[in-house]
Amino acid sequence: MNYSTINRITPYIFLAPAVIIMLIALLYPLGYMIYGSFRDWDPSQAIGESTFIGLGNYISLWNDPNFHESLTVTLKFAITVVFIEMIVGVGLALLLDRNLRGMSLLRTMFILPMMIAPVVVGLIWRYMYHPSIGIFNQTLEKIGLGSVDWLGQHALMSVIIADIWQWTPFIFILSLAALQSLPRSALEAARIDGASGWQQIIYIKLPLMMPVLIVTCLLRLIDAFKVLEVILVMTEGGPGLSTEILALRISRTATEFRELGVAAAMSNYLLMLLLILTIIMLAYNKIQELQAVRLRMAAEKEVD
């Protein structure tokens, strides 16, 4: 074996252990879940002892109105929180992208909510929403307004507010990093041409930030579809099915209803939905990256 061959295969040799571990840790559980979704399986039996039923679990879920309700709640929750978090997070990043005294401390304070454990976040907001001792209702009563049944009639909205409070800093910190990495030549060219602050944001900053914003949005969207602890602590999916997202329904189906095959099929439906969203957003991200490259090249030529 000559020297050039050794150099060519050496990176693959070093990568091999990591690839093997990933295959075992990722593909095996995924294959196990897919295999279990085709069987009438419960925790009292090994998966090999369960009865093969083909697409029975998928068909029963497709015709289950409760599954449809949980899917609708999940879509409402995920789309709403990600949309608001993107607007607020990017807006804060644009506002704080400047050199002011105490700005480092302010940025640190903004990211504190995302450092708190989800269970703790759920407990904090559950007690703030409490009908009698919660700070929201106490404030409303002090100003002469009636109390609100936050975790009853407005349960989904209350959960959405809690998630926005916790995860907007995630959008903020990534957006701020994207802003600070923008090429100064593009911004300088816009200033030379007499662009106002708003014009720089709309035509320069946001288009150049778009690839990072799309990936950030995708990461938050995937995480929003899987959120569990905060909703479990705050509402336990109630009242009724008003806040029961798919992750919570999967957990209940497996633990309370003891239907592991149905839970596996439900997990696969969620996985397929996330894969579709990921493919669409990554394709759009590729288009935005090409546009950002063209915009950078045009700005550099104008400065030269």
N, C-alpha and C positions, 0 to 999 in steps of 0.2 A: 504494500500500500504506500503510494507516494505522498509527499508532503501536502500537495494541493488537495488531495482527496481527504486527508485527515482534517485539514482546515475547513473543508466543506461540510463534513459530517459532525464536527465537534459541537456546534450549537444544538444540533438535534439530539445528541447524546445528553447534554445538560438539560434539555427541555423534556426528555423522556419521562423522568420521575414525576414532574409536575403534571404532564399530560395523563399519565396512568392514574394518578390520584384524582384528577378531575373527572376522568371517565368513571372511576369507581364511585366517587362522591356525588356526581351529577346524573350520569346516564343510568346507573343502576336503580336509584330511587325513582327516577322518572319512568323507566321501563316497568318497575314494580307497580307503580300507580296506574299506568295504562293497562297492564295485565289485570289488575284488580278491578278496574272499572267494567270489565266484561263478565264479572262473576257476581253471584248472589252471595256476598261475603259479609260475615259478622264477626265480632271480636272473639266469639267462643270457639272458633275453628281456625285452623291454619288455612292459608290461601289455597293450598293444593286440595283441601277437603271441600272447598266451596263448589257450588254448581255453576257451570258455564252457561250464561244466558245471552251471549252475544251483545247486541245493541240494546238489550232490554232496559238497562239503567238510563241510557241516553234518551230513549224514546219516552220513558216515564217522566223524566225531567222536562223534556220538551213540551209535554202535555200538562205539567204541574203548574197551576196558577200561583202557588206560593213561591216557586222558583222564579217565575216571571216577575213577581213583585220584588223579590230580593235583587234580581238583576236590574230592575228599573231604579230601585233605591241606590244601588251601587253606581250606576251611570250618573244619576242626579248628583250624588255626593262627590264623585271623583271629578266630573266636569266642572261643577260649581267651585270647589275648593281650588283646583288648579288654575282656573280662569282668574279668580280673584287674587290668588297668591302671586301669579305672574304679573298682574297689573300693579299690585301694591309693592311687590319685591323689586321689580324693575324701576318703578317710580322712585322708591327710596334710594336705590343705587344711583340713579341720575341726580337726585337731590343732594346726596352726600359725597359725590365724586368731586371733592374740592379740598383744598388745604385750609382748614380752620382749626383754631385752638380747641382742644378737647375732642377732636373728631375720632381719634383712636379709641377713646373710652366709650364714645357714643356707639361706634360700630360694634364694640365688644358687648355692650348692653343689648343690642339688637339681636345677637345670636344666642343669648342665654336661654330662651324658651326651647330651642331645639336640643339643648343639652339635658333637659329634664326627661326622666323616664316616662314613657307613655302612660303607665299605670298611675303615676303621680299626677300627670296632667289631667287624666280622667277624674281623679279624686278632687283636685283643686277646682275644676269647673263644675263638678257635681255639687259641691258645697256652695259655690258661688251662685248656682242656679236654684238652690234650695228654696221652697216656697215661703218659708217663714224666717229662716236665719240667713238666707243668701243675701249677698251684698247688693245684687241687682234689684230684688224686690224691696229691700229696705230703702234703697235710694229712691225708687219709684214712689213708695209710700210717703217719704219725707217731702217730696215735692208735690204731693197731693194726687198722685195717679194710682190707679189700682195695681195690684200684684198681677204677674203674668205666670201662667203655667208653662215654664220654659221647657221642662223635660216631659211635658204631656202634649199639649196642642202644638207646640213649636219645637218638638224634639229634634227633628232633622236639622232645622236651622241652627239650633243650639250646638249640635255636634259639629256642624260646618264652621261655626264661629271659633270653636275650640281648636279645630284643625288648622284654620287660617292663622290663629295666634301662634301655634307651635311651629308651623313649617314655612311661613313667609320668610323668616330669616335665612332659610336654605336658599330660596330664590334670590334673596338680597345679596348674600355673600358671593354666589357664583356670578351674578350679574355685575357686581362691583369689580370682581376680578376680570371679567370680560371687558369692562369699560377701561380699566387701567392698562390693559394690554393692547388697546387700539393703537394703530400706527399714528403717530403725531403728525406725519406728513399729510394725511387725509384731512385732519382737523385744521391744520394750518392752511391748506389749500382752500378749505371752505371759508375760513376767516378772511383770507386775501380776496376772495370773490364777494365778500360782504354778506355772507349768510348770517342770519340771526341765530340766537340760541335754539329756538324751536326748529328752525330749518336744519341746523346741524344735527339735532336729535333725530328728526324724521328721516332725513336723506343720507346722513353719514353714520351716526352712532348705531341706530337700531339695525340698519342693513348689515353693518359689519359685525354686530353682536349676534345676529340671527342664528348662525350655526350653534353657538354656545347656548342660546336661549332655547332652541329646539331640543337639544340634548337634555338640558335642565328640565324642561317641561315634560319630556318623556320619562325621566327618572321619577319626577313627582307623580306623574300619572300612574305609573306602575305601582308606586308605593301607596297611592291613594286607593287603588283597587284592593290592596292587601291589608289595609288598616284594620286592627282588631281590638287591641287593648283599650284604647280610649273609649270606643263605643261600648265595649263590654262593661267597663266600669261605670260609665255615665248612664246608660239606658238599658243595657242587656238586650238590645235589639228592639225594645218596645218604644211606646205602647203599640201592641199588635205587632205588625211587621214594618212599622214606619221607619225604623233605623236599622233593620236587619240587613246588612250588606252581605255579599256572597261569602266572604271570608268567615263571618260569624255563622252563617247558615251551614257552611261546610264543617266547621268545628262542632256544631250541635248535632248535625246528621251523624257524624262519626262517634261522638261521645254519648249523647243523650239518646238518640234514636238507634244507635248501634248498627248503622247501615254503612259499612265501610265501602262497599262497592258503589253505592249511590254517591257517597262523599268523594270517591275517586273520580267518578264521571263528572261531578260538578266541578272538581278541581281542573279537569281537562277542558271543560267549557271555558273556565276562566283563563286558562293558559292559552287557548286558541284565540280568545278575544284580545289578550295582551300581545300575542304574536302579530295579529293583524294590525293593531295600533302601532306596534314597534316598526313593522315593515313600512307602513305608510309614512310615519314621521321620519324615519331614516332616509327614505327616498326623497322626501321634501327637503331634509337637511342637506343632502348632496347637491340639490339644485341651488339652495341658498349659499352653500360654500363656493360654488362656481361663480355666482353673482358677486359674492364678497371679494373674490380674487380679482374679478374684472374691475370692481370699484376701486380696489387698492392700486391696481396698475394704472388706472385712469388718473387717480389723484397724484401718484408719483410722477407721471409724465407732465402733469400740469405744474407741479412744483419745480421740476427741472426746466 
